[in-house]
Amino acid sequence: MKKMKWNSILIAVLYVALGIFLIVFPKTAAETLCRLVGGILVVGGVVTIVSYLMRNVSASFYRNDFVLGLIEIILGLIALLKTDMIVQLTPIVFGIIIVISGFIKMQAEIDLKRLGAKNQIPIIIMALISIVFGCILIWAPFSASVLLIFIGIGLIYSGATDLILTIWLSTKYKQYIK
C-alpha cells in the first residue's frame, strides 16, 4: 500500500508540473513534450529489444519484449517525425487521461464508502469535475494555445485532487486496518 501511495503522489506531482509547464510555455510545450516522449520511446524500445536479446531464451519464451520494443521505437519515431499530427491528438489524449483520473476518483469514493467513511461528496464533486473537464478537452472548440493552457489547468487540477485524495484515502485506510 505504501508503494502505491508514493507512486500515486509522484504521478500527481508530475501532473501538476506538466500542467504548469503547459500554462507557462503553451506554444513550445506540445512540440517539446512530443519530441521528449518520442526520444524516450525510441531509447526505451532499443533497451527493451537489447534486454530481450541478452536474456536467456527460456526466461523470455512467450514474452513479447521484442515486439514491444519495436512498437516503442515505431511510436517514438512517429512522435519525432509527425510532431504536428501528435500535437493535434494531444488534447484528446490528455482528455482521456483526465477522464480516467475522474473514474479513479469515483472508485476511491466507492472504496471509502465500503470502508465505512462518511461524507464522500467532495470526492464525487472532484470526480465529476475531472470527467467533465476531460470531456471538454476531447471535444474542445479552442485554438491550440488556449487549448494547451486549458490542458495545463486540467492537469494541475487533476494532479492536486489526486494528491489530496491519495493522502485522504491513505489516512482512511490506516484507520480501517487498526
C-alpha positions as a LaTeX table, in Angstrom:
\begin{tabular}{lrrr}
\hline
Residue & $x$ (\AA) & $y$ (\AA) & $z$ (\AA) \\
\hline
Met1 & 0.00 & 0.00 & 0.00 \\
Lys2 & 2.89 & 2.35 & 0.82 \\
Lys3 & 4.46 & 1.89 & $-2.61$ \\
Met4 & 1.10 & 2.53 & $-4.33$ \\
Lys5 & 0.65 & 5.67 & $-2.22$ \\
Trp6 & 4.05 & 7.07 & $-3.20$ \\
Asn7 & 3.52 & 6.15 & $-6.86$ \\
Ser8 & 0.18 & 8.00 & $-6.78$ \\
Ile9 & 1.82 & 11.01 & $-5.15$ \\
Leu10 & 4.60 & 11.03 & $-7.75$ \\
Ile11 & 2.12 & 10.85 & $-10.63$ \\
Ala12 & 0.05 & 13.64 & $-9.08$ \\
Val13 & 3.11 & 15.87 & $-8.73$ \\
Leu14 & 4.10 & 15.13 & $-12.34$ \\
Tyr15 & 0.59 & 16.12 & $-13.49$ \\
Val16 & 0.90 & 19.43 & $-11.65$ \\
Ala17 & 4.41 & 20.08 & $-13.02$ \\
Leu18 & 3.33 & 19.26 & $-16.56$ \\
Gly19 & 0.27 & 21.47 & $-16.16$ \\
Ile20 & 2.43 & 24.40 & $-15.05$ \\
Phe21 & 4.78 & 23.79 & $-17.99$ \\
Leu22 & 1.86 & 23.84 & $-20.44$ \\
Ile23 & 0.47 & 27.07 & $-18.97$ \\
Val24 & 3.82 & 28.89 & $-18.90$ \\
Phe25 & 5.02 & 27.71 & $-22.33$ \\
Pro26 & 1.91 & 26.76 & $-24.33$ \\
Lys27 & 3.43 & 27.21 & $-27.81$ \\
Thr28 & 6.61 & 25.25 & $-27.33$ \\
Ala29 & 5.32 & 22.83 & $-24.70$ \\
Ala30 & 3.48 & 20.48 & $-27.04$ \\
Glu31 & 6.33 & 20.13 & $-29.53$ \\
Thr32 & 8.94 & 19.82 & $-26.79$ \\
Leu33 & 6.86 & 17.24 & $-24.97$ \\
Cys34 & 6.25 & 15.34 & $-28.19$ \\
Arg35 & 9.96 & 15.21 & $-29.01$ \\
Leu36 & 10.84 & 14.25 & $-25.46$ \\
Val37 & 8.30 & 11.42 & $-25.39$ \\
Gly38 & 9.41 & 10.33 & $-28.87$ \\
Gly39 & 13.04 & 10.18 & $-27.79$ \\
Ile40 & 12.18 & 8.31 & $-24.60$ \\
Leu41 & 10.12 & 5.78 & $-26.58$ \\
Val42 & 12.92 & 5.16 & $-29.11$ \\
Val43 & 15.53 & 4.71 & $-26.37$ \\
Gly44 & 13.13 & 2.58 & $-24.32$ \\
Gly45 & 12.40 & 0.43 & $-27.37$ \\
Val46 & 16.08 & $-0.16$ & $-28.03$ \\
Val47 & 16.65 & $-1.05$ & $-24.36$ \\
Thr48 & 13.68 & $-3.45$ & $-24.42$ \\
Ile49 & 14.99 & $-5.21$ & $-27.54$ \\
Val50 & 18.57 & $-5.41$ & $-26.24$ \\
Ser51 & 17.32 & $-6.75$ & $-22.88$ \\
Tyr52 & 15.25 & $-9.34$ & $-24.71$ \\
Leu53 & 18.22 & $-10.47$ & $-26.83$ \\
Met54 & 20.54 & $-10.69$ & $-23.81$ \\
Arg55 & 18.09 & $-12.67$ & $-21.66$ \\
Asn56 & 18.15 & $-16.46$ & $-21.58$ \\
Val57 & 15.69 & $-17.75$ & $-24.17$ \\
Ser58 & 13.86 & $-19.88$ & $-21.59$ \\
Ala59 & 13.28 & $-16.77$ & $-19.45$ \\
Ser60 & 11.83 & $-14.82$ & $-22.36$ \\
Phe61 & 9.82 & $-17.53$ & $-24.08$ \\
Tyr62 & 6.28 & $-16.31$ & $-24.80$ \\
Arg63 & 7.19 & $-12.80$ & $-23.71$ \\
Asn64 & 6.64 & $-10.21$ & $-26.36$ \\
Asp65 & 9.54 & $-7.94$ & $-25.40$ \\
Phe66 & 10.95 & $-7.88$ & $-28.94$ \\
Val67 & 7.60 & $-6.83$ & $-30.39$ \\
Leu68 & 7.05 & $-4.36$ & $-27.56$ \\
Gly69 & 10.46 & $-2.83$ & $-28.26$ \\
Leu70 & 9.66 & $-2.48$ & $-31.96$ \\
Ile71 & 6.30 & $-0.85$ & $-31.14$ \\
Glu72 & 8.04 & 1.59 & $-28.77$ \\
Ile73 & 10.55 & 2.51 & $-31.48$ \\
Ile74 & 7.83 & 2.98 & $-34.12$ \\
Leu75 & 5.69 & 5.12 & $-31.80$ \\
Gly76 & 8.77 & 7.13 & $-30.84$ \\
Leu77 & 9.66 & 7.74 & $-34.48$ \\
Ile78 & 6.09 & 8.80 & $-35.23$ \\
Ala79 & 6.25 & 11.26 & $-32.33$ \\
Leu80 & 9.58 & 12.61 & $-33.59$ \\
Leu81 & 8.69 & 12.77 & $-37.30$ \\
Lys82 & 4.97 & 13.58 & $-37.17$ \\
Thr83 & 5.01 & 16.13 & $-34.37$ \\
Asp84 & 2.18 & 18.20 & $-35.88$ \\
Met85 & $-0.12$ & 15.18 & $-36.00$ \\
Ile86 & 0.74 & 14.23 & $-32.42$ \\
Val87 & 0.17 & 17.82 & $-31.23$ \\
Gln88 & $-3.32$ & 17.67 & $-32.75$ \\
Leu89 & $-4.02$ & 14.47 & $-30.81$ \\
Thr90 & $-2.67$ & 15.92 & $-27.55$ \\
Pro91 & $-5.99$ & 17.34 & $-26.28$ \\
Ile92 & $-7.73$ & 14.02 & $-26.89$ \\
Val93 & $-5.01$ & 12.05 & $-25.12$ \\
Phe94 & $-4.90$ & 14.39 & $-22.12$ \\
Gly95 & $-8.70$ & 14.50 & $-22.08$ \\
Ile96 & $-8.81$ & 10.71 & $-21.87$ \\
Ile97 & $-6.18$ & 10.73 & $-19.09$ \\
Ile98 & $-8.20$ & 13.29 & $-17.09$ \\
Val99 & $-11.45$ & 11.34 & $-17.60$ \\
Ile100 & $-9.70$ & 8.17 & $-16.37$ \\
Ser101 & $-8.44$ & 10.16 & $-13.37$ \\
Gly102 & $-12.09$ & 11.07 & $-12.66$ \\
Phe103 & $-13.11$ & 7.42 & $-12.86$ \\
Ile104 & $-10.31$ & 6.52 & $-10.44$ \\
Lys105 & $-11.63$ & 9.16 & $-8.04$ \\
Met106 & $-15.09$ & 7.60 & $-8.34$ \\
Gln107 & $-13.65$ & 4.19 & $-7.48$ \\
Ala108 & $-11.85$ & 5.72 & $-4.48$ \\
Glu109 & $-15.20$ & 7.13 & $-3.32$ \\
Ile110 & $-16.77$ & 3.68 & $-3.61$ \\
Asp111 & $-13.83$ & 2.15 & $-1.71$ \\
Leu112 & $-14.13$ & 4.75 & 1.05 \\
Lys113 & $-17.87$ & 4.11 & 1.33 \\
Arg114 & $-17.18$ & 0.36 & 1.58 \\
Leu115 & $-14.69$ & 1.12 & 4.38 \\
Gly116 & $-17.47$ & 2.93 & 6.23 \\
Ala117 & $-16.30$ & 6.50 & 5.63 \\
Lys118 & $-18.89$ & 9.23 & 5.60 \\
Asn119 & $-19.25$ & 12.39 & 3.50 \\
Gln120 & $-17.68$ & 11.46 & 0.20 \\
Ile121 & $-19.43$ & 14.38 & $-1.54$ \\
Pro122 & $-16.12$ & 16.26 & $-2.08$ \\
Ile123 & $-14.68$ & 13.20 & $-3.84$ \\
Ile124 & $-17.77$ & 12.84 & $-6.02$ \\
Ile125 & $-17.53$ & 16.53 & $-6.96$ \\
Met126 & $-13.79$ & 16.19 & $-7.75$ \\
Ala127 & $-14.51$ & 13.10 & $-9.87$ \\
Leu128 & $-17.32$ & 14.77 & $-11.81$ \\
Ile129 & $-15.25$ & 17.91 & $-12.45$ \\
Ser130 & $-12.41$ & 15.74 & $-13.78$ \\
Ile131 & $-14.75$ & 13.80 & $-16.05$ \\
Val132 & $-16.44$ & 16.93 & $-17.43$ \\
Phe133 & $-13.10$ & 18.70 & $-17.87$ \\
Gly134 & $-11.64$ & 15.71 & $-19.72$ \\
Cys135 & $-14.68$ & 15.51 & $-22.00$ \\
Ile136 & $-14.34$ & 19.21 & $-22.82$ \\
Leu137 & $-10.72$ & 18.58 & $-23.84$ \\
Ile138 & $-11.72$ & 15.65 & $-26.02$ \\
Trp139 & $-14.33$ & 17.70 & $-27.90$ \\
Ala140 & $-12.60$ & 21.09 & $-27.47$ \\
Pro141 & $-13.52$ & 24.01 & $-29.74$ \\
Phe142 & $-10.44$ & 26.08 & $-28.79$ \\
Ser143 & $-7.31$ & 27.40 & $-30.53$ \\
Ala144 & $-4.11$ & 25.42 & $-29.93$ \\
Ser145 & $-2.60$ & 27.86 & $-27.40$ \\
Val146 & $-5.82$ & 28.24 & $-25.42$ \\
Leu147 & $-6.27$ & 24.50 & $-25.51$ \\
Leu148 & $-2.79$ & 23.86 & $-24.12$ \\
Ile149 & $-3.42$ & 26.32 & $-21.30$ \\
Phe150 & $-6.74$ & 24.58 & $-20.68$ \\
Ile151 & $-4.95$ & 21.22 & $-20.63$ \\
Gly152 & $-2.43$ & 22.67 & $-18.18$ \\
Ile153 & $-5.22$ & 23.82 & $-15.86$ \\
Gly154 & $-6.85$ & 20.41 & $-16.13$ \\
Leu155 & $-3.63$ & 18.60 & $-15.29$ \\
Ile156 & $-2.96$ & 20.86 & $-12.31$ \\
Tyr157 & $-6.50$ & 20.27 & $-11.05$ \\
Ser158 & $-6.28$ & 16.52 & $-11.66$ \\
Gly159 & $-2.86$ & 16.25 & $-10.01$ \\
Ala160 & $-3.86$ & 18.35 & $-7.00$ \\
Thr161 & $-7.08$ & 16.44 & $-6.43$ \\
Asp162 & $-5.28$ & 13.10 & $-6.93$ \\
Leu163 & $-2.75$ & 14.19 & $-4.30$ \\
Ile164 & $-5.49$ & 15.22 & $-1.85$ \\
Leu165 & $-7.41$ & 12.01 & $-2.48$ \\
Thr166 & $-4.32$ & 9.80 & $-2.09$ \\
Ile167 & $-3.49$ & 11.34 & 1.27 \\
Trp168 & $-7.12$ & 11.19 & 2.41 \\
Leu169 & $-7.57$ & 7.58 & 1.24 \\
Ser170 & $-4.31$ & 6.55 & 2.92 \\
Thr171 & $-5.48$ & 8.08 & 6.20 \\
Lys172 & $-8.86$ & 6.35 & 5.99 \\
Tyr173 & $-7.21$ & 3.05 & 5.10 \\
Lys174 & $-4.89$ & 3.28 & 8.12 \\
Gln175 & $-7.90$ & 3.95 & 10.34 \\
Tyr176 & $-9.73$ & 1.00 & 8.82 \\
Ile177 & $-6.94$ & $-1.55$ & 9.38 \\
Lys178 & $-6.46$ & $-0.53$ & 13.05 \\
\hline
\end{tabular}
